[in-house]
Amino acid sequence: MVPTDRTISLRPYWTKDNPALVEAITCFSDERFSAGKTHASAVERWTGAGPIPVFTAVPFFGFDDASEFAAIIDSFAEAAARAVAESGKGAPRAFPLLAMPVIGSGGGGGAEVLGDLIRVVLEAAECAAARHLVDIVIVVRSAAQMGLAQRIRRENSHNRWNELPADLKQTANELAADCVSGNVVPFLGAGISISAGAPSWPALVSQLTTEVADQLTDAEKSSLAAKGPLDQAEILKNLYPTPEAFNKAVAELVNKTAYGLAPTLIANLPLDQAITLNYDELFEIASNDSGHKCAVIPGDENSEASRWLLKMHGQVSDASTIVLTRSDYLGFDANRNVLAALVKASLVTKRLVFIGFGLGDDHFHQILHDVREVSPESIAHRAIALTLTDDSLEQKAWKNKITLQPMSPHGTATATAGRVLEIFLDYLLMLSTDSREYLLDPAFDTQLTVPERRLKELVSAIYELKHESDDPTVAAAAAAIGRFGPNS
């Protein structure tokens, strides 16, 4: 969604460094939209690399009732769903994925009743998503908006997330308790980056092969496809002019900067640390966007970081660090030793959550082997792998080694199971969001519960006392309640 008016007047940040959108504005000619007969109009024949923009008319100079946004959101969902269907861009997903801000909270005149607006937007988006068979992501601008939105979603959580069976909700509740306590360490595999358009392993091999196709016969190409991933990479690396040229080609193919839904859901969890085998920077970008600066290990120190990320297989910013071939893998013992030390230190209290791995992944097997060598009993009880589909043989194979939590029954299509994983992560984030920064902001007053109103009075009284006194005990109390937001 691109919020605008009937004349397609946009805020400058929409068009900055976005020539395709500027051209779309220049060529816009939907007379029904301009005449006010529809609230939303998708850009036709969109040529940009990003998602299809849907111009959506929002009242820029105030409104009488927040509920008037319901029709606007429904019109947006209808126009977007139709545009995705016509473009074919939604093919890899079970449902098209749409994104929208909390409309009206900026230029739309809703800043004074932001709490009401957030509730209306949530409820309208849920109805529109169900009606038009789409998934809608609501992008918020602050921890305060996130905190209130998630609190509203928790009110009737038993009526939401119907796609999740009881066992998944139970697992999410257990993980949420650990997340809030800072005791979860996500271990991210390649599946997390695929949602952003990063290539799967077969697609990566295919693209790397294209560059050296003239050096392989048809029989050799068929034989290459039958080999294991590490051997495929080893062979292809030897066909490139230099190892550096191969690593550079890999880095260029996986270097995505627009993250998908999974990385941002994980990055918004209350985490102190994470581990990944991915080369891209999607988690770091999503983490920084969520307000949690991320220090990368190995890498330069970041004094502002609130969490760290161990990148075991290298990163696109330094192609020479990429671990991909069999010889690369045998030579990265240093990183494995770092992992062993970190796991040994954290497994006593923290839970490892593997996300985005296939159970047949050689890297997954090696990592589990290394971790079990450090602490076999702890890993069996404190590590869990979120898999896409159930497999009774895999459950038998991994019994007493690691807990497997499948998202869907055996035989479920990958796109459908992947969507359930996103819904699971969304549910987990809802349960784990512990921000109360909306409490002291007058814009959210109308949505405060009775207990929250009483708490606001108490917190405000402590802040007032702090201004009146330099007593260190009062200062300590004010610092302790700082997560309720600054006192105006």
HELIX and SHEET records of a PDB file:
HELIX    1   1 PRO A   12  THR A   15  1                                   4    
HELIX    2   2 PRO A   19  CYS A   27  1                                   9    
HELIX    3   3 GLU A   31  SER A   34  1                                   4    
HELIX    4   4 ALA A   66  GLU A   68  5                                   3    
HELIX    5   5 PHE A   69  SER A   87  1                                  19    
HELIX    6   6 ALA A  111  VAL A  113  5                                   3    
HELIX    7   7 LEU A  114  HIS A  132  1                                  19    
HELIX    8   8 ALA A  143  GLU A  155  1                                  13    
HELIX    9   9 SER A  157  ASN A  159  5                                   3    
HELIX   10  10 ALA A  166  VAL A  180  1                                  15    
HELIX   11  11 GLY A  191  ILE A  194  1                                   4    
HELIX   12  12 TRP A  201  GLU A  211  1                                  11    
HELIX   13  13 ALA A  213  GLN A  215  5                                   3    
HELIX   14  14 ASP A  218  ALA A  226  1                                   9    
HELIX   15  15 PRO A  229  LEU A  239  1                                  11    
HELIX   16  16 PRO A  243  VAL A  254  1                                  12    
HELIX   17  17 LEU A  261  ALA A  267  1                                   7    
HELIX   18  18 LEU A  282  ASP A  289  1                                   8    
HELIX   19  19 ALA A  319  THR A  321  5                                   3    
HELIX   20  20 ARG A  326  LEU A  330  1                                   5    
HELIX   21  21 ASP A  333  SER A  346  1                                  14    
HELIX   22  22 ASP A  362  VAL A  374  1                                  13    
HELIX   23  23 PRO A  376  ARG A  382  1                                   7    
HELIX   24  24 SER A  392  ALA A  397  1                                   6    
HELIX   25  25 THR A  414  SER A  432  1                                  19    
HELIX   26  26 PRO A  442  GLN A  447  5                                   6    
HELIX   27  27 VAL A  450  GLU A  468  1                                  19    
HELIX   28  28 PRO A  472  ALA A  480  1                                   9    
HELIX   29  29 GLY A  482  PHE A  484  5                                   3    
SHEET    1   A 3 VAL A   2  THR A   4  0                                        
SHEET    2   A 3 VAL A  54  ALA A  57  1                                        
SHEET    3   A 3 ALA A  40  ALA A  42 -1                                        
SHEET    1   B 2 LEU A  97  PRO A 101  0                                        
SHEET    2   B 2 ASP A 135  VAL A 139  1                                        
SHEET    1   C 7 CYS A 294  ILE A 297  0                                        
SHEET    2   C 7 ARG A 307  LYS A 311  1                                        
SHEET    3   C 7 GLN A 273  THR A 276  1                                        
SHEET    4   C 7 VAL A 184  LEU A 188  1                                        
SHEET    5   C 7 ARG A 351  ILE A 355  1                                        
SHEET    6   C 7 ALA A 383  THR A 389  1                                        
SHEET    7   C 7 THR A 403  SER A 408  1                                        
END                                                                             
